[in-house]
Amino acid sequence: MINLTVTETKAHLLEKIRQADTAMESFVIPKNGKPTAIIMSIDEYEGWLERLRR
């Protein structure tokens, strides 16, 4: 996972969404230094959900 600032996220959101989708990269977005949100592909997200439901 790659850490991004909110400023970087705002400036490059579409690019990060594409990277998440095509390169299966994940991006963590902190708020006040604490991880708050993540950008990841829907396939990766659904995989996590499937594993959690088992």
PDBQT receptor file of N, H, CA, C and O in Angstrom, charges set to zero:
ATOM      1  N   MET A   1       0.840  -1.178   0.000  1.00  0.00    +0.000 N 
ATOM      2  CA  MET A   1       0.000   0.000   0.000  1.00  0.00    +0.000 C 
ATOM      3  C   MET A   1       0.891   1.248   0.000  1.00  0.00    +0.000 C 
ATOM      4  O   MET A   1       1.962   1.283   0.605  1.00  0.00    +0.000 OA
ATOM      5  N   ILE A   2       0.409   2.242  -0.688  1.00  0.00    +0.000 N 
ATOM      6  H   ILE A   2      -0.461   2.214  -1.180  1.00  0.00    +0.000 HD
ATOM      7  CA  ILE A   2       1.135   3.495  -0.838  1.00  0.00    +0.000 C 
ATOM      8  C   ILE A   2       0.376   4.585  -0.085  1.00  0.00    +0.000 C 
ATOM      9  O   ILE A   2      -0.836   4.725  -0.252  1.00  0.00    +0.000 OA
ATOM     10  N   ASN A   3       1.073   5.348   0.732  1.00  0.00    +0.000 N 
ATOM     11  H   ASN A   3       2.057   5.234   0.868  1.00  0.00    +0.000 HD
ATOM     12  CA  ASN A   3       0.450   6.458   1.456  1.00  0.00    +0.000 C 
ATOM     13  C   ASN A   3       0.385   7.698   0.568  1.00  0.00    +0.000 C 
ATOM     14  O   ASN A   3       1.346   8.042  -0.120  1.00  0.00    +0.000 OA
ATOM     15  N   LEU A   4      -0.768   8.356   0.600  1.00  0.00    +0.000 N 
ATOM     16  H   LEU A   4      -1.549   8.077   1.158  1.00  0.00    +0.000 HD
ATOM     17  CA  LEU A   4      -0.974   9.602  -0.130  1.00  0.00    +0.000 C 
ATOM     18  C   LEU A   4      -1.487  10.661   0.829  1.00  0.00    +0.000 C 
ATOM     19  O   LEU A   4      -2.228  10.351   1.762  1.00  0.00    +0.000 OA
ATOM     20  N   THR A   5      -1.104  11.892   0.607  1.00  0.00    +0.000 N 
ATOM     21  H   THR A   5      -0.503  12.144  -0.151  1.00  0.00    +0.000 HD
ATOM     22  CA  THR A   5      -1.729  12.977   1.361  1.00  0.00    +0.000 C 
ATOM     23  C   THR A   5      -3.056  13.318   0.693  1.00  0.00    +0.000 C 
ATOM     24  O   THR A   5      -3.304  12.936  -0.451  1.00  0.00    +0.000 OA
ATOM     25  N   VAL A   6      -3.893  14.031   1.410  1.00  0.00    +0.000 N 
ATOM     26  H   VAL A   6      -3.692  14.341   2.339  1.00  0.00    +0.000 HD
ATOM     27  CA  VAL A   6      -5.164  14.472   0.832  1.00  0.00    +0.000 C 
ATOM     28  C   VAL A   6      -4.901  15.358  -0.381  1.00  0.00    +0.000 C 
ATOM     29  O   VAL A   6      -5.609  15.269  -1.384  1.00  0.00    +0.000 OA
ATOM     30  N   THR A   7      -3.891  16.207  -0.290  1.00  0.00    +0.000 N 
ATOM     31  H   THR A   7      -3.316  16.280   0.525  1.00  0.00    +0.000 HD
ATOM     32  CA  THR A   7      -3.539  17.091  -1.406  1.00  0.00    +0.000 C 
ATOM     33  C   THR A   7      -3.144  16.277  -2.636  1.00  0.00    +0.000 C 
ATOM     34  O   THR A   7      -3.593  16.575  -3.743  1.00  0.00    +0.000 OA
ATOM     35  N   GLU A   8      -2.308  15.252  -2.455  1.00  0.00    +0.000 N 
ATOM     36  H   GLU A   8      -1.943  15.010  -1.556  1.00  0.00    +0.000 HD
ATOM     37  CA  GLU A   8      -1.910  14.383  -3.576  1.00  0.00    +0.000 C 
ATOM     38  C   GLU A   8      -3.119  13.657  -4.149  1.00  0.00    +0.000 C 
ATOM     39  O   GLU A   8      -3.248  13.511  -5.364  1.00  0.00    +0.000 OA
ATOM     40  N   THR A   9      -3.999  13.207  -3.268  1.00  0.00    +0.000 N 
ATOM     41  H   THR A   9      -3.894  13.327  -2.281  1.00  0.00    +0.000 HD
ATOM     42  CA  THR A   9      -5.198  12.493  -3.714  1.00  0.00    +0.000 C 
ATOM     43  C   THR A   9      -6.073  13.391  -4.575  1.00  0.00    +0.000 C 
ATOM     44  O   THR A   9      -6.526  12.990  -5.647  1.00  0.00    +0.000 OA
ATOM     45  N   LYS A  10      -6.305  14.603  -4.100  1.00  0.00    +0.000 N 
ATOM     46  H   LYS A  10      -5.937  14.929  -3.229  1.00  0.00    +0.000 HD
ATOM     47  CA  LYS A  10      -7.122  15.547  -4.867  1.00  0.00    +0.000 C 
ATOM     48  C   LYS A  10      -6.508  15.836  -6.233  1.00  0.00    +0.000 C 
ATOM     49  O   LYS A  10      -7.214  15.887  -7.240  1.00  0.00    +0.000 OA
ATOM     50  N   ALA A  11      -5.216  16.021  -6.260  1.00  0.00    +0.000 N 
ATOM     51  H   ALA A  11      -4.643  15.980  -5.441  1.00  0.00    +0.000 HD
ATOM     52  CA  ALA A  11      -4.536  16.393  -7.499  1.00  0.00    +0.000 C 
ATOM     53  C   ALA A  11      -4.450  15.245  -8.500  1.00  0.00    +0.000 C 
ATOM     54  O   ALA A  11      -4.374  15.482  -9.705  1.00  0.00    +0.000 OA
ATOM     55  N   HIS A  12      -4.459  14.011  -8.016  1.00  0.00    +0.000 N 
ATOM     56  H   HIS A  12      -4.521  13.818  -7.037  1.00  0.00    +0.000 HD
ATOM     57  CA  HIS A  12      -4.207  12.864  -8.898  1.00  0.00    +0.000 C 
ATOM     58  C   HIS A  12      -5.242  11.750  -8.746  1.00  0.00    +0.000 C 
ATOM     59  O   HIS A  12      -4.928  10.584  -8.990  1.00  0.00    +0.000 OA
ATOM     60  N   LEU A  13      -6.461  12.085  -8.351  1.00  0.00    +0.000 N 
ATOM     61  H   LEU A  13      -6.716  13.032  -8.153  1.00  0.00    +0.000 HD
ATOM     62  CA  LEU A  13      -7.465  11.063  -8.052  1.00  0.00    +0.000 C 
ATOM     63  C   LEU A  13      -7.724  10.125  -9.222  1.00  0.00    +0.000 C 
ATOM     64  O   LEU A  13      -7.686   8.908  -9.041  1.00  0.00    +0.000 OA
ATOM     65  N   LEU A  14      -7.984  10.644 -10.402  1.00  0.00    +0.000 N 
ATOM     66  H   LEU A  14      -8.015  11.633 -10.549  1.00  0.00    +0.000 HD
ATOM     67  CA  LEU A  14      -8.275   9.785 -11.547  1.00  0.00    +0.000 C 
ATOM     68  C   LEU A  14      -7.110   8.850 -11.852  1.00  0.00    +0.000 C 
ATOM     69  O   LEU A  14      -7.318   7.674 -12.151  1.00  0.00    +0.000 OA
ATOM     70  N   GLU A  15      -5.889   9.367 -11.779  1.00  0.00    +0.000 N 
ATOM     71  H   GLU A  15      -5.720  10.322 -11.536  1.00  0.00    +0.000 HD
ATOM     72  CA  GLU A  15      -4.699   8.549 -12.011  1.00  0.00    +0.000 C 
ATOM     73  C   GLU A  15      -4.602   7.430 -10.979  1.00  0.00    +0.000 C 
ATOM     74  O   GLU A  15      -4.270   6.300 -11.334  1.00  0.00    +0.000 OA
ATOM     75  N   LYS A  16      -4.884   7.719  -9.708  1.00  0.00    +0.000 N 
ATOM     76  H   LYS A  16      -5.154   8.637  -9.419  1.00  0.00    +0.000 HD
ATOM     77  CA  LYS A  16      -4.796   6.707  -8.650  1.00  0.00    +0.000 C 
ATOM     78  C   LYS A  16      -5.892   5.657  -8.806  1.00  0.00    +0.000 C 
ATOM     79  O   LYS A  16      -5.664   4.479  -8.535  1.00  0.00    +0.000 OA
ATOM     80  N   ILE A  17      -7.069   6.074  -9.237  1.00  0.00    +0.000 N 
ATOM     81  H   ILE A  17      -7.254   7.032  -9.457  1.00  0.00    +0.000 HD
ATOM     82  CA  ILE A  17      -8.147   5.114  -9.498  1.00  0.00    +0.000 C 
ATOM     83  C   ILE A  17      -7.739   4.172 -10.619  1.00  0.00    +0.000 C 
ATOM     84  O   ILE A  17      -7.956   2.964 -10.522  1.00  0.00    +0.000 OA
ATOM     85  N   ARG A  18      -7.155   4.705 -11.674  1.00  0.00    +0.000 N 
ATOM     86  H   ARG A  18      -6.978   5.687 -11.753  1.00  0.00    +0.000 HD
ATOM     87  CA  ARG A  18      -6.687   3.858 -12.779  1.00  0.00    +0.000 C 
ATOM     88  C   ARG A  18      -5.612   2.886 -12.317  1.00  0.00    +0.000 C 
ATOM     89  O   ARG A  18      -5.633   1.713 -12.690  1.00  0.00    +0.000 OA
ATOM     90  N   GLN A  19      -4.666   3.369 -11.501  1.00  0.00    +0.000 N 
ATOM     91  H   GLN A  19      -4.649   4.322 -11.199  1.00  0.00    +0.000 HD
ATOM     92  CA  GLN A  19      -3.607   2.495 -10.993  1.00  0.00    +0.000 C 
ATOM     93  C   GLN A  19      -4.185   1.397 -10.113  1.00  0.00    +0.000 C 
ATOM     94  O   GLN A  19      -3.729   0.255 -10.173  1.00  0.00    +0.000 OA
ATOM     95  N   ALA A  20      -5.168   1.721  -9.309  1.00  0.00    +0.000 N 
ATOM     96  H   ALA A  20      -5.538   2.649  -9.261  1.00  0.00    +0.000 HD
ATOM     97  CA  ALA A  20      -5.805   0.717  -8.460  1.00  0.00    +0.000 C 
ATOM     98  C   ALA A  20      -6.473  -0.346  -9.319  1.00  0.00    +0.000 C 
ATOM     99  O   ALA A  20      -6.413  -1.535  -9.008  1.00  0.00    +0.000 OA
ATOM    100  N   ASP A  21      -7.102   0.086 -10.390  1.00  0.00    +0.000 N 
ATOM    101  H   ASP A  21      -7.150   1.052 -10.643  1.00  0.00    +0.000 HD
ATOM    102  CA  ASP A  21      -7.827  -0.835 -11.265  1.00  0.00    +0.000 C 
ATOM    103  C   ASP A  21      -6.885  -1.682 -12.121  1.00  0.00    +0.000 C 
ATOM    104  O   ASP A  21      -7.070  -2.895 -12.217  1.00  0.00    +0.000 OA
ATOM    105  N   THR A  22      -5.900  -1.077 -12.732  1.00  0.00    +0.000 N 
ATOM    106  H   THR A  22      -5.750  -0.091 -12.654  1.00  0.00    +0.000 HD
ATOM    107  CA  THR A  22      -5.069  -1.805 -13.693  1.00  0.00    +0.000 C 
ATOM    108  C   THR A  22      -3.851  -2.477 -13.071  1.00  0.00    +0.000 C 
ATOM    109  O   THR A  22      -3.448  -3.553 -13.515  1.00  0.00    +0.000 OA
ATOM    110  N   ALA A  23      -3.259  -1.858 -12.048  1.00  0.00    +0.000 N 
ATOM    111  H   ALA A  23      -3.587  -0.985 -11.688  1.00  0.00    +0.000 HD
ATOM    112  CA  ALA A  23      -2.030  -2.399 -11.454  1.00  0.00    +0.000 C 
ATOM    113  C   ALA A  23      -2.274  -3.015 -10.082  1.00  0.00    +0.000 C 
ATOM    114  O   ALA A  23      -1.335  -3.451  -9.417  1.00  0.00    +0.000 OA
ATOM    115  N   MET A  24      -3.554  -3.051  -9.653  1.00  0.00    +0.000 N 
ATOM    116  H   MET A  24      -4.317  -2.697 -10.193  1.00  0.00    +0.000 HD
ATOM    117  CA  MET A  24      -3.913  -3.610  -8.347  1.00  0.00    +0.000 C 
ATOM    118  C   MET A  24      -3.121  -2.951  -7.215  1.00  0.00    +0.000 C 
ATOM    119  O   MET A  24      -2.748  -3.615  -6.248  1.00  0.00    +0.000 OA
ATOM    120  N   GLU A  25      -2.868  -1.650  -7.337  1.00  0.00    +0.000 N 
ATOM    121  H   GLU A  25      -3.172  -1.111  -8.122  1.00  0.00    +0.000 HD
ATOM    122  CA  GLU A  25      -2.211  -0.912  -6.264  1.00  0.00    +0.000 C 
ATOM    123  C   GLU A  25      -3.269  -0.398  -5.294  1.00  0.00    +0.000 C 
ATOM    124  O   GLU A  25      -4.402  -0.126  -5.691  1.00  0.00    +0.000 OA
ATOM    125  N   SER A  26      -2.901  -0.266  -4.041  1.00  0.00    +0.000 N 
ATOM    126  H   SER A  26      -1.981  -0.487  -3.718  1.00  0.00    +0.000 HD
ATOM    127  CA  SER A  26      -3.782   0.283  -3.024  1.00  0.00    +0.000 C 
ATOM    128  C   SER A  26      -3.141   1.535  -2.447  1.00  0.00    +0.000 C 
ATOM    129  O   SER A  26      -1.922   1.603  -2.290  1.00  0.00    +0.000 OA
ATOM    130  N   PHE A  27      -3.972   2.527  -2.132  1.00  0.00    +0.000 N 
ATOM    131  H   PHE A  27      -4.962   2.471  -2.260  1.00  0.00    +0.000 HD
ATOM    132  CA  PHE A  27      -3.486   3.804  -1.624  1.00  0.00    +0.000 C 
ATOM    133  C   PHE A  27      -4.197   4.138  -0.320  1.00  0.00    +0.000 C 
ATOM    134  O   PHE A  27      -5.426   4.112  -0.252  1.00  0.00    +0.000 OA
ATOM    135  N   VAL A  28      -3.425   4.451   0.711  1.00  0.00    +0.000 N 
ATOM    136  H   VAL A  28      -2.426   4.473   0.655  1.00  0.00    +0.000 HD
ATOM    137  CA  VAL A  28      -3.960   4.843   2.006  1.00  0.00    +0.000 C 
ATOM    138  C   VAL A  28      -3.947   6.357   2.097  1.00  0.00    +0.000 C 
ATOM    139  O   VAL A  28      -2.956   7.002   1.753  1.00  0.00    +0.000 OA
ATOM    140  N   ILE A  29      -5.052   6.921   2.562  1.00  0.00    +0.000 N 
ATOM    141  H   ILE A  29      -5.857   6.398   2.841  1.00  0.00    +0.000 HD
ATOM    142  CA  ILE A  29      -5.177   8.367   2.701  1.00  0.00    +0.000 C 
ATOM    143  C   ILE A  29      -5.364   8.680   4.184  1.00  0.00    +0.000 C 
ATOM    144  O   ILE A  29      -6.404   8.365   4.763  1.00  0.00    +0.000 OA
ATOM    145  N   PRO A  30      -4.356   9.299   4.794  1.00  0.00    +0.000 N 
ATOM    146  CA  PRO A  30      -4.464   9.619   6.226  1.00  0.00    +0.000 C 
ATOM    147  C   PRO A  30      -5.124  10.972   6.464  1.00  0.00    +0.000 C 
ATOM    148  O   PRO A  30      -5.144  11.841   5.593  1.00  0.00    +0.000 OA
ATOM    149  N   LYS A  31      -5.657  11.120   7.660  1.00  0.00    +0.000 N 
ATOM    150  H   LYS A  31      -5.641  10.414   8.367  1.00  0.00    +0.000 HD
ATOM    151  CA  LYS A  31      -6.168  12.405   8.128  1.00  0.00    +0.000 C 
ATOM    152  C   LYS A  31      -5.513  12.640   9.486  1.00  0.00    +0.000 C 
ATOM    153  O   LYS A  31      -5.635  11.817  10.393  1.00  0.00    +0.000 OA
ATOM    154  N   ASN A  32      -4.830  13.748   9.616  1.00  0.00    +0.000 N 
ATOM    155  H   ASN A  32      -4.732  14.416   8.878  1.00  0.00    +0.000 HD
ATOM    156  CA  ASN A  32      -4.089  14.058  10.842  1.00  0.00    +0.000 C 
ATOM    157  C   ASN A  32      -3.124  12.932  11.214  1.00  0.00    +0.000 C 
ATOM    158  O   ASN A  32      -2.945  12.618  12.390  1.00  0.00    +0.000 OA
ATOM    159  N   GLY A  33      -2.505  12.329  10.196  1.00  0.00    +0.000 N 
ATOM    160  H   GLY A  33      -2.650  12.583   9.240  1.00  0.00    +0.000 HD
ATOM    161  CA  GLY A  33      -1.511  11.295  10.419  1.00  0.00    +0.000 C 
ATOM    162  C   GLY A  33      -2.059   9.906  10.682  1.00  0.00    +0.000 C 
ATOM    163  O   GLY A  33      -1.284   8.960  10.829  1.00  0.00    +0.000 OA
ATOM    164  N   LYS A  34      -3.380   9.757  10.745  1.00  0.00    +0.000 N 
ATOM    165  H   LYS A  34      -4.009  10.525  10.626  1.00  0.00    +0.000 HD
ATOM    166  CA  LYS A  34      -4.007   8.458  11.020  1.00  0.00    +0.000 C 
ATOM    167  C   LYS A  34      -4.675   7.937   9.743  1.00  0.00    +0.000 C 
ATOM    168  O   LYS A  34      -5.448   8.665   9.120  1.00  0.00    +0.000 OA
ATOM    169  N   PRO A  35      -4.391   6.686   9.339  1.00  0.00    +0.000 N 
ATOM    170  CA  PRO A  35      -5.044   6.130   8.148  1.00  0.00    +0.000 C 
ATOM    171  C   PRO A  35      -6.565   6.233   8.281  1.00  0.00    +0.000 C 
ATOM    172  O   PRO A  35      -7.143   5.795   9.276  1.00  0.00    +0.000 OA
ATOM    173  N   THR A  36      -7.200   6.816   7.267  1.00  0.00    +0.000 N 
ATOM    174  H   THR A  36      -6.730   7.171   6.459  1.00  0.00    +0.000 HD
ATOM    175  CA  THR A  36      -8.631   7.084   7.339  1.00  0.00    +0.000 C 
ATOM    176  C   THR A  36      -9.419   6.446   6.202  1.00  0.00    +0.000 C 
ATOM    177  O   THR A  36     -10.548   5.996   6.399  1.00  0.00    +0.000 OA
ATOM    178  N   ALA A  37      -8.823   6.409   5.014  1.00  0.00    +0.000 N 
ATOM    179  H   ALA A  37      -7.906   6.774   4.854  1.00  0.00    +0.000 HD
ATOM    180  CA  ALA A  37      -9.527   5.886   3.845  1.00  0.00    +0.000 C 
ATOM    181  C   ALA A  37      -8.528   5.158   2.955  1.00  0.00    +0.000 C 
ATOM    182  O   ALA A  37      -7.315   5.269   3.130  1.00  0.00    +0.000 OA
ATOM    183  N   ILE A  38      -9.069   4.410   1.996  1.00  0.00    +0.000 N 
ATOM    184  H   ILE A  38     -10.055   4.319   1.854  1.00  0.00    +0.000 HD
ATOM    185  CA  ILE A  38      -8.218   3.655   1.079  1.00  0.00    +0.000 C 
ATOM    186  C   ILE A  38      -8.834   3.666  -0.315  1.00  0.00    +0.000 C 
ATOM    187  O   ILE A  38     -10.056   3.663  -0.469  1.00  0.00    +0.000 OA
ATOM    188  N   ILE A  39      -7.982   3.679  -1.311  1.00  0.00    +0.000 N 
ATOM    189  H   ILE A  39      -6.990   3.681  -1.186  1.00  0.00    +0.000 HD
ATOM    190  CA  ILE A  39      -8.403   3.504  -2.697  1.00  0.00    +0.000 C 
ATOM    191  C   ILE A  39      -7.860   2.148  -3.130  1.00  0.00    +0.000 C 
ATOM    192  O   ILE A  39      -6.656   1.903  -3.060  1.00  0.00    +0.000 OA
ATOM    193  N   MET A  40      -8.749   1.274  -3.575  1.00  0.00    +0.000 N 
ATOM    194  H   MET A  40      -9.727   1.473  -3.631  1.00  0.00    +0.000 HD
ATOM    195  CA  MET A  40      -8.329  -0.039  -4.072  1.00  0.00    +0.000 C 
ATOM    196  C   MET A  40      -9.291  -0.480  -5.165  1.00  0.00    +0.000 C 
ATOM    197  O   MET A  40     -10.385   0.069  -5.293  1.00  0.00    +0.000 OA
ATOM    198  N   SER A  41      -8.889  -1.459  -5.943  1.00  0.00    +0.000 N 
ATOM    199  H   SER A  41      -8.000  -1.905  -5.839  1.00  0.00    +0.000 HD
ATOM    200  CA  SER A  41      -9.762  -1.942  -7.016  1.00  0.00    +0.000 C 
ATOM    201  C   SER A  41     -10.968  -2.647  -6.422  1.00  0.00    +0.000 C 
ATOM    202  O   SER A  41     -10.905  -3.169  -5.309  1.00  0.00    +0.000 OA
ATOM    203  N   ILE A  42     -12.051  -2.661  -7.157  1.00  0.00    +0.000 N 
ATOM    204  H   ILE A  42     -12.102  -2.237  -8.061  1.00  0.00    +0.000 HD
ATOM    205  CA  ILE A  42     -13.256  -3.344  -6.704  1.00  0.00    +0.000 C 
ATOM    206  C   ILE A  42     -13.005  -4.839  -6.601  1.00  0.00    +0.000 C 
ATOM    207  O   ILE A  42     -13.563  -5.497  -5.723  1.00  0.00    +0.000 OA
ATOM    208  N   ASP A  43     -12.173  -5.389  -7.485  1.00  0.00    +0.000 N 
ATOM    209  H   ASP A  43     -11.719  -4.854  -8.198  1.00  0.00    +0.000 HD
ATOM    210  CA  ASP A  43     -11.854  -6.820  -7.407  1.00  0.00    +0.000 C 
ATOM    211  C   ASP A  43     -11.141  -7.164  -6.107  1.00  0.00    +0.000 C 
ATOM    212  O   ASP A  43     -11.451  -8.170  -5.469  1.00  0.00    +0.000 OA
ATOM    213  N   GLU A  44     -10.180  -6.323  -5.715  1.00  0.00    +0.000 N 
ATOM    214  H   GLU A  44      -9.928  -5.506  -6.233  1.00  0.00    +0.000 HD
ATOM    215  CA  GLU A  44      -9.472  -6.551  -4.464  1.00  0.00    +0.000 C 
ATOM    216  C   GLU A  44     -10.426  -6.411  -3.274  1.00  0.00    +0.000 C 
ATOM    217  O   GLU A  44     -10.379  -7.211  -2.340  1.00  0.00    +0.000 OA
ATOM    218  N   TYR A  45     -11.273  -5.415  -3.312  1.00  0.00    +0.000 N 
ATOM    219  H   TYR A  45     -11.311  -4.765  -4.072  1.00  0.00    +0.000 HD
ATOM    220  CA  TYR A  45     -12.250  -5.186  -2.244  1.00  0.00    +0.000 C 
ATOM    221  C   TYR A  45     -13.193  -6.379  -2.102  1.00  0.00    +0.000 C 
ATOM    222  O   TYR A  45     -13.426  -6.868  -0.997  1.00  0.00    +0.000 OA
ATOM    223  N   GLU A  46     -13.726  -6.838  -3.217  1.00  0.00    +0.000 N 
ATOM    224  H   GLU A  46     -13.537  -6.441  -4.115  1.00  0.00    +0.000 HD
ATOM    225  CA  GLU A  46     -14.637  -7.982  -3.173  1.00  0.00    +0.000 C 
ATOM    226  C   GLU A  46     -13.926  -9.239  -2.681  1.00  0.00    +0.000 C 
ATOM    227  O   GLU A  46     -14.527 -10.064  -1.993  1.00  0.00    +0.000 OA
ATOM    228  N   GLY A  47     -12.642  -9.389  -3.033  1.00  0.00    +0.000 N 
ATOM    229  H   GLY A  47     -12.154  -8.719  -3.592  1.00  0.00    +0.000 HD
ATOM    230  CA  GLY A  47     -11.858 -10.516  -2.528  1.00  0.00    +0.000 C 
ATOM    231  C   GLY A  47     -11.734 -10.471  -1.016  1.00  0.00    +0.000 C 
ATOM    232  O   GLY A  47     -11.864 -11.496  -0.346  1.00  0.00    +0.000 OA
ATOM    233  N   TRP A  48     -11.483  -9.290  -0.480  1.00  0.00    +0.000 N 
ATOM    234  H   TRP A  48     -11.378  -8.458  -1.024  1.00  0.00    +0.000 HD
ATOM    235  CA  TRP A  48     -11.411  -9.133   0.980  1.00  0.00    +0.000 C 
ATOM    236  C   TRP A  48     -12.750  -9.478   1.620  1.00  0.00    +0.000 C 
ATOM    237  O   TRP A  48     -12.791 -10.186   2.626  1.00  0.00    +0.000 OA
ATOM    238  N   LEU A  49     -13.838  -8.987   1.051  1.00  0.00    +0.000 N 
ATOM    239  H   LEU A  49     -13.805  -8.411   0.234  1.00  0.00    +0.000 HD
ATOM    240  CA  LEU A  49     -15.156  -9.280   1.609  1.00  0.00    +0.000 C 
ATOM    241  C   LEU A  49     -15.438 -10.771   1.607  1.00  0.00    +0.000 C 
ATOM    242  O   LEU A  49     -15.958 -11.313   2.582  1.00  0.00    +0.000 OA
ATOM    243  N   GLU A  50     -15.098 -11.428   0.519  1.00  0.00    +0.000 N 
ATOM    244  H   GLU A  50     -14.676 -10.988  -0.273  1.00  0.00    +0.000 HD
ATOM    245  CA  GLU A  50     -15.316 -12.872   0.419  1.00  0.00    +0.000 C 
ATOM    246  C   GLU A  50     -14.539 -13.619   1.501  1.00  0.00    +0.000 C 
ATOM    247  O   GLU A  50     -15.073 -14.518   2.149  1.00  0.00    +0.000 OA
ATOM    248  N   ARG A  51     -13.274 -13.240   1.691  1.00  0.00    +0.000 N 
ATOM    249  H   ARG A  51     -12.840 -12.509   1.165  1.00  0.00    +0.000 HD
ATOM    250  CA  ARG A  51     -12.458 -13.887   2.731  1.00  0.00    +0.000 C 
ATOM    251  C   ARG A  51     -13.023 -13.639   4.124  1.00  0.00    +0.000 C 
ATOM    252  O   ARG A  51     -13.004 -14.536   4.967  1.00  0.00    +0.000 OA
ATOM    253  N   LEU A  52     -13.521 -12.448   4.371  1.00  0.00    +0.000 N 
ATOM    254  H   LEU A  52     -13.537 -11.719   3.686  1.00  0.00    +0.000 HD
ATOM    255  CA  LEU A  52     -14.076 -12.125   5.690  1.00  0.00    +0.000 C 
ATOM    256  C   LEU A  52     -15.350 -12.887   5.980  1.00  0.00    +0.000 C 
ATOM    257  O   LEU A  52     -15.634 -13.193   7.138  1.00  0.00    +0.000 OA
ATOM    258  N   ARG A  53     -16.117 -13.197   4.965  1.00  0.00    +0.000 N 
ATOM    259  H   ARG A  53     -15.886 -12.949   4.024  1.00  0.00    +0.000 HD
ATOM    260  CA  ARG A  53     -17.399 -13.904   5.148  1.00  0.00    +0.000 C 
ATOM    261  C   ARG A  53     -17.232 -15.391   5.402  1.00  0.00    +0.000 C 
ATOM    262  O   ARG A  53     -18.185 -16.056   5.806  1.00  0.00    +0.000 OA
ATOM    263  N   ARG A  54     -16.053 -15.919   5.177  1.00  0.00    +0.000 N 
ATOM    264  H   ARG A  54     -15.279 -15.379   4.849  1.00  0.00    +0.000 HD
ATOM    265  CA  ARG A  54     -15.823 -17.361   5.377  1.00  0.00    +0.000 C 
ATOM    266  C   ARG A  54     -15.716 -17.709   6.837  1.00  0.00    +0.000 C 
ATOM    267  O   ARG A  54     -15.523 -18.875   7.181  1.00  0.00    +0.000 OA
TER     268      ARG A  54
